[in-house]
Amino acid sequence: MSNFIKLSSIVINASKIKTIHMQNNIYYITLSTNKFDGFMLFTNGYLNSINDKIEICGKKNSIDYNILSEWINKIK
């Protein structure tokens, strides 16, 4: 299985995929990144990760939807 998923306008590194939500005719892909936001003051504060999201709709972009569907179906 390839480490990358080639769609019409983007190539996705499969190892960076955090989750794929399937809802109706749409895939919502959440990618893990190294982007962080937050602040610390002495021992108090917060840290938040910023994840990139990709939406692939079966009606708007059937080619990419089919490519991703095939890739998901190959997962054992």
Summary of the structure (lengths in Angstrom):
residues: 76
radius of gyration: 15.8
end to end distance: 10.5
largest distance: 51.0
contacts: 160
relative contact order: 0.23
helix: 21%
strand: 49%
